[in-house]
């Protein structure tokens, strides 16, 4: 088993967008490969996110996507780890751990204040992975959302 993780580029859009569509389905969204491809392509072209791609024997099996945000109090850039997904056939091989560690290394290399992520309250498998990798559940702040339709 040969697993590698690297920063994705524009040539990786098709591989990532297929995984991204599966990720959206996991979160109960309707499959839309065309929109998934367009979304990923725009993020990469406009340099609006950083995506790390996990490959097993040259085949795309997982990704994580980080968006830049800023800490006004900390006066530093931070990163929102918004998406992390491993294909069902590749789970249990440490790929999610490797993606998280790559994101953590990237955060350190970019002199970030912190990394932040959210997951569904009932996504217990992901919570275990995050906690195993040193992530701490927020105890000091509530998260609120204001939604503008669907």
N, C-alpha and C positions, 0 to 999 in steps of 0.2 A: 504494500500500500504506500503510494507516494502522494503525500498531501502537501500542497504549497499554497501560500497566501501572498497576494500581491495587490498593489494599488491598481484599480481598474482604469482603463482608458476608453476612448471612444470606440475602439475596435472590439470591446467586450460588451457592447450594448445588448446584442441579441442574446448572449448567454445570461447576462444579468436579468434582462427583462423577463425571460422565461421563469427564472427563480422568483422574481419580484411578483409576477402574476400569481404564482403558487402561494407566496407569502400573503398576498391580499385575500386569496381564497381562504386561507387559514383564519383570517380575521373576518370571515363571513361576507366578503365582497364578491360580486359577480365577476367571473373571469372576463378579462378584456385585454388580450395580448397586445393589440394595437396600441391602446392607451398606455399600457405598462411600458411598452417599448418607447413611445414618445416621451413619457415622463422621465424615464431613466436617461434617454438621449439628451433631453433638455438640461437635466441636472449636471451631466458631465460637460456638455458643450458650454454652458454658461458658468461653469466652475462654481456651482452653488452647493455641491456636496462632495464628500470624499467617500468613495466606495472601495472596500477591500473585497476581493474575490477569492474564494477558496476553491481549489481544484484538486481533484483526486485522479491521478494518472491522466492529467490533461483535460479532464471533464469538469465543468462547473458544477459544484455541489453545494455552495453556500455563499453568502455575502453579508456584509454589514455596511450600512450607510450612515454617515455622520454629517450633520449640518452645523455650520459655525453659528454660534451665538456669543454673547459677551456678558461678563460679570461686571456690572457697574461698580459694585462695592469692592470687588477684587481687582478692578482695573486690568482685567485680562480677558483674552479670548477663552471661550469654553466650547465644548462640543456636545451636541445632542445626538446620542446614538439612537436614532429613530427606528432603524430597521435592522433586524438580525434574523437570518433564516438559513436553515440547513435542510436540504432535500431529505425527505423521509427515508430514502434508501441509504443515506450516508450518516444517519444519526447514530449516536453511541460510539463514535470514533474519535471524539475529542475535537471535532471541527469547530463547534461553537466556542469551546474554551480557547482554541487558537485564534479565532476571530476576535474574541474579547481581548485577549492579550495583545494582539496586533493593534487594536484600537487604543488600548492603554499605553502602549509604547508610542503610538502616534501622538496621543495627547501630551505625553511627557516631552517628546521631540519638538512639539509646537508650543512649548511653554504655557500650556493651558492651566487654568485655575482648577477645573474639574471636568469630568464627563458626567453626563446625565442620561438616564433612560427611563422609559415607562414600559410596563407590561400589564396585561390583563390581570385582574385580581385572582382569577381562577387558573392562570397559566403557571401551575406549580412546577412543571419540569423546567421552564425557563428560569423561574425564581431560584431554583436549586443551582442551576448553572451560574447565574449571576453571583449568588452568595458564595459559591465555591471559589469564584475568581476575585473575591475581595470587595465586591460591591455591597454597599450598605443600604438598607431600606430607609427612606426618608422618615425621620421622626419629628422634625421641627417645623415643617411647612405642609399646608394643604395645597393641593393642586385644584384649580378651578378652570373650567372651559367655558367659552362663549362661542356658540355655534351659529354660523351663517348658513342655514339650510343644508341641503345635501348636494 
